[in-house]
Amino acid sequence: MLKFIVIGVALFLVYKLFMGDKKKKEMDQAQTTKQKVASGEMVKDPICGTYVEHDGHIRVREGEKVHVFCSYECRDKFLKQLEATTVNEDE
């Protein structure tokens, strides 16, 4: 019986060790993202709000402004919104 208790405690400690490491990595990643946003290396996707690299590959130029997107789906939604606004302005 004592053997099962010791094994259970050891497994619990190993679990806590890995979960603590996972939380630390998540916190470090959040801090890195926050620093990149503050420095302008990352910008907010205008559709979903996800932060993406400033020099991302999915872009749309609207006049002088360049919008960067996290996915083609967000880009397509933005283009539909842009088209709808342009049609409403023409009427």
NUKOLMI-879474 format. One record per residue: chain; x, y, z of N, C-alpha, C in turn; residue in three letters. Coordinates in pm, 1 decimal, always signed. Layout:
BEGIN
chain; n_u; n_v; n_w; ca_u; ca_v; ca_w; c_u; c_v; c_w; res
A; X; Y; Z; X; Y; Z; X; Y; Z; ALA
...
//
This chain:
BEGIN
chain; n_u; n_v; n_w; ca_u; ca_v; ca_w; c_u; c_v; c_w; res
A; +82.0; -119.3; +0.0; +0.0; +0.0; +0.0; +86.4; +125.7; +0.0; MET
A; +192.3; +124.5; +78.5; +283.2; +239.5; +85.0; +349.6; +264.3; -50.2; LEU
A; +374.3; +156.5; -122.1; +435.9; +166.4; -254.5; +346.5; +247.4; -349.8; LYS
A; +215.6; +224.6; -346.9; +122.0; +297.0; -434.2; +115.2; +444.9; -397.5; PHE
A; +122.5; +472.7; -268.7; +119.3; +611.7; -224.0; +243.6; +685.6; -272.1; ILE
A; +358.7; +623.9; -259.6; +484.4; +685.5; -304.1; +482.0; +707.5; -455.3; VAL
A; +435.6; +609.7; -530.4; +426.4; +622.7; -676.4; +327.0; +733.8; -711.8; ILE
A; +214.5; +739.7; -642.6; +114.9; +843.9; -667.3; +170.8; +983.1; -641.6; GLY
A; +243.3; +998.2; -531.9; +304.1; +1127.8; -498.7; +408.9; +1164.1; -603.5; VAL
A; +489.4; +1067.7; -644.5; +592.4; +1093.6; -745.6; +528.3; +1136.0; -877.8; ALA
A; +422.8; +1067.9; -918.3; +352.8; +1105.2; -1042.4; +291.5; +1244.4; -1031.5; LEU
A; +236.1; +1276.0; -915.8; +179.4; +1409.0; -894.9; +287.1; +1516.5; -905.4; PHE
A; +403.0; +1492.7; -847.1; +512.9; +1589.7; -853.0; +563.1; +1608.3; -996.2; LEU
A; +574.2; +1499.1; -1070.5; +616.7; +1508.7; -1210.3; +513.3; +1585.8; -1291.3; VAL
A; +386.4; +1560.4; -1267.1; +277.9; +1633.2; -1335.1; +287.7; +1782.9; -1305.9; TYR
A; +303.2; +1819.8; -1179.6; +314.1; +1960.4; -1141.6; +437.3; +2025.2; -1204.7; LYS
A; +545.5; +1952.6; -1212.4; +668.6; +2004.1; -1272.5; +645.5; +2038.6; -1419.2; LEU
A; +583.2; +1948.9; -1494.4; +557.5; +1974.3; -1636.2; +454.4; +2083.9; -1657.3; PHE
A; +351.4; +2088.0; -1574.7; +248.6; +2190.9; -1589.3; +306.5; +2328.6; -1556.7; MET
A; +393.8; +2335.7; -1458.0; +458.5; +2462.8; -1424.9; +546.2; +2509.9; -1538.7; GLY
A; +615.3; +2417.5; -1603.7; +700.7; +2452.0; -1717.6; +616.2; +2501.9; -1834.0; ASP
A; +502.7; +2441.0; -1855.3; +412.7; +2481.6; -1963.9; +360.8; +2623.5; -1938.8; LYS
A; +321.5; +2652.7; -1814.7; +273.5; +2786.6; -1781.0; +382.9; +2889.9; -1800.2; LYS
A; +505.5; +2855.3; -1762.1; +617.1; +2948.5; -1777.0; +640.8; +2979.6; -1924.2; LYS
A; +634.6; +2878.2; -2010.0; +652.1; +2900.1; -2153.5; +542.3; +2989.4; -2209.3; LYS
A; +417.9; +2966.5; -2166.9; +306.5; +3050.1; -2213.1; +324.3; +3194.4; -2168.4; GLU
A; +369.3; +3213.8; -2045.4; +390.3; +3349.6; -1994.9; +504.4; +3418.0; -2068.6; MET
A; +610.8; +3343.9; -2097.5; +723.1; +3400.4; -2172.9; +679.4; +3439.6; -2313.7; ASP
A; +598.5; +3355.9; -2377.2; +550.4; +3385.9; -2511.6; +460.3; +3509.2; -2510.6; GLN
A; +374.3; +3521.6; -2409.4; +286.7; +3638.4; -2398.7; +369.6; +3765.3; -2378.1; ALA
A; +473.4; +3756.4; -2298.2; +560.8; +3871.5; -2274.8; +634.3; +3911.6; -2402.8; GLN
A; +681.9; +3813.3; -2478.4; +750.8; +3840.8; -2604.6; +656.0; +3908.1; -2703.1; THR
A; +533.1; +3857.5; -2710.8; +433.4; +3917.9; -2799.8; +405.7; +4061.6; -2758.5; THR
A; +392.7; +4085.4; -2629.5; +366.2; +4220.3; -2579.4; +479.4; +4315.6; -2616.1; LYS
A; +603.7; +4268.4; -2605.1; +718.5; +4351.9; -2640.6; +720.7; +4381.1; -2790.1; GLN
A; +687.7; +4281.6; -2872.7; +687.0; +4301.9; -3017.8; +577.1; +4398.9; -3059.3; LYS
A; +461.9; +4392.5; -2992.2; +353.2; +4485.1; -3022.3; +396.1; +4627.2; -2986.3; VAL
A; +459.6; +4642.1; -2872.1; +503.4; +4774.9; -2827.9; +608.8; +4833.1; -2920.9; ALA
A; +693.9; +4749.0; -2976.5; +800.2; +4798.5; -3064.2; +753.6; +4815.0; -3208.7; SER
A; +633.1; +4767.3; -3240.5; +580.5; +4780.9; -3375.6; +615.4; +4664.8; -3466.6; GLY
A; +678.5; +4561.2; -3413.3; +711.2; +4443.4; -3494.6; +587.8; +4360.0; -3525.9; GLU
A; +484.7; +4372.6; -3440.7; +360.4; +4299.1; -3462.6; +245.8; +4399.3; -3467.3; MET
A; +147.6; +4370.3; -3554.0; +29.6; +4455.7; -3567.0; -95.0; +4369.9; -3552.6; VAL
A; -207.1; +4435.3; -3526.9; -332.5; +4365.5; -3504.2; -406.2; +4343.2; -3635.4; LYS
A; -450.9; +4220.9; -3656.5; -534.4; +4186.5; -3771.5; -665.1; +4264.3; -3756.6; ASP
A; -706.3; +4342.7; -3857.6; -826.2; +4425.6; -3842.8; -956.7; +4346.7; -3834.6; PRO
A; -955.8; +4220.2; -3869.0; -1078.4; +4140.3; -3865.6; -1092.1; +4063.6; -3734.4; ILE
A; -995.1; +3980.4; -3700.9; -1009.5; +3893.9; -3583.1; -933.6; +3944.1; -3460.9; CYS
A; -843.0; +4040.3; -3478.9; -771.2; +4095.8; -3364.7; -646.4; +4020.3; -3325.1; GLY
A; -609.2; +3918.1; -3399.6; -487.9; +3843.2; -3371.6; -367.1; +3928.5; -3406.8; THR
A; -262.4; +3918.4; -3327.7; -140.8; +3992.2; -3358.7; -55.5; +3910.6; -3454.4; TYR
A; -9.9; +3975.1; -3561.6; +72.1; +3910.4; -3663.3; +196.8; +3993.8; -3688.4; VAL
A; +297.6; +3931.4; -3744.8; +421.3; +4001.4; -3776.7; +393.2; +4117.0; -3873.4; GLU
A; +458.9; +4228.8; -3852.4; +437.9; +4348.0; -3934.8; +471.5; +4321.5; -4081.7; HIS
A; +568.4; +4234.6; -4104.3; +606.4; +4203.3; -4242.4; +545.4; +4071.8; -4288.9; ASP
A; +422.5; +4042.7; -4241.9; +351.8; +3920.3; -4280.2; +326.1; +3915.4; -4429.8; GLY
A; +294.4; +3799.0; -4479.5; +280.8; +3778.6; -4623.8; +140.3; +3804.7; -4676.7; HIS
A; +40.3; +3805.3; -4589.8; -96.9; +3825.7; -4635.5; -131.5; +3972.5; -4609.6; ILE
A; -130.6; +4051.5; -4718.4; -148.9; +4195.6; -4706.8; -250.7; +4247.4; -4806.0; ARG
A; -307.4; +4363.4; -4771.9; -394.5; +4437.2; -4862.1; -359.2; +4584.2; -4847.0; VAL
A; -337.8; +4650.2; -4959.6; -308.9; +4793.6; -4956.7; -438.5; +4868.4; -4982.7; ARG
A; -468.1; +4961.0; -4892.4; -586.6; +5045.5; -4905.0; -538.4; +5190.4; -4903.6; GLU
A; -520.6; +5245.3; -5022.6; -462.9; +5379.6; -5032.9; -318.3; +5376.3; -4986.9; GLY
A; -288.1; +5455.5; -4887.1; -151.9; +5458.3; -4832.1; -132.4; +5356.0; -4720.0; GLU
A; -241.1; +5299.9; -4669.4; -232.9; +5208.7; -4555.5; -223.3; +5063.3; -4601.9; LYS
A; -137.8; +4986.2; -4534.8; -122.6; +4843.4; -4563.5; -176.0; +4764.8; -4444.0; VAL
A; -271.2; +4677.3; -4469.6; -329.5; +4592.6; -4365.9; -265.3; +4454.3; -4376.2; HIS
A; -229.7; +4396.2; -4261.8; -168.0; +4263.6; -4256.4; -266.4; +4169.8; -4186.9; VAL
A; -279.8; +4047.7; -4240.6; -378.9; +3953.2; -4190.3; -313.7; +3823.1; -4145.1; PHE
A; -384.2; +3753.4; -4055.0; -333.8; +3625.8; -4003.4; -365.8; +3510.6; -4098.1; CYS
A; -470.9; +3526.1; -4178.7; -511.0; +3417.4; -4268.2; -579.8; +3474.6; -4391.5; SER
A; -594.5; +3388.9; -4490.3; -663.4; +3430.6; -4611.6; -812.9; +3451.9; -4585.2; TYR
A; -868.9; +3380.1; -4488.9; -1009.8; +3398.0; -4454.7; -1033.7; +3539.3; -4402.9; GLU
A; -945.5; +3587.2; -4313.9; -959.8; +3723.2; -4261.6; -941.3; +3826.0; -4373.4; CYS
A; -846.8; +3800.0; -4460.4; -825.1; +3891.8; -4572.7; -948.8; +3899.5; -4661.3; ARG
A; -1009.0; +3783.8; -4690.3; -1127.6; +3780.6; -4774.9; -1245.0; +3853.6; -4709.5; ASP
A; -1262.1; +3836.6; -4578.0; -1368.6; +3909.2; -4507.1; -1345.1; +4059.4; -4516.4; LYS
A; -1219.6; +4100.8; -4501.0; -1186.5; +4242.7; -4509.7; -1216.5; +4296.6; -4649.1; PHE
A; -1180.6; +4221.1; -4751.1; -1206.1; +4264.9; -4888.0; -1355.8; +4277.2; -4915.1; LEU
A; -1436.2; +4184.9; -4860.6; -1581.5; +4193.6; -4876.6; -1635.7; +4318.5; -4808.1; LYS
A; -1583.9; +4347.5; -4687.4; -1627.0; +4468.1; -4616.4; -1587.0; +4592.8; -4693.8; GLN
A; -1466.5; +4591.9; -4746.6; -1415.9; +4704.8; -4823.1; -1500.1; +4724.9; -4948.8; LEU
A; -1534.3; +4616.9; -5015.0; -1616.3; +4623.6; -5135.5; -1756.6; +4675.6; -5103.0; GLU
A; -1812.3; +4629.7; -4991.3; -1946.6; +4673.5; -4950.6; -1945.7; +4823.7; -4918.1; ALA
A; -1841.3; +4871.5; -4855.4; -1832.4; +5014.3; -4824.1; -1818.1; +5096.6; -4950.7; THR
A; -1739.8; +5046.6; -5044.2; -1719.7; +5117.5; -5169.9; -1850.2; +5123.4; -5248.8; THR
A; -1926.8; +5015.7; -5251.2; -2054.1; +5012.8; -5323.1; -2151.9; +5110.5; -5258.4; VAL
A; -2156.6; +5115.1; -5123.8; -2247.4; +5206.1; -5054.7; -2210.3; +5352.6; -5078.9; ASN
A; -2082.0; +5381.7; -5090.2; -2038.2; +5518.2; -5114.5; -2072.4; +5562.5; -5256.8; GLU
A; -2072.3; +5467.9; -5350.7; -2102.5; +5500.6; -5489.7; -2251.2; +5529.1; -5511.1; ASP
A; -2336.7; +5475.7; -5426.5; -2482.6; +5492.3; -5444.7; -2531.2; +5625.1; -5401.8; GLU
//
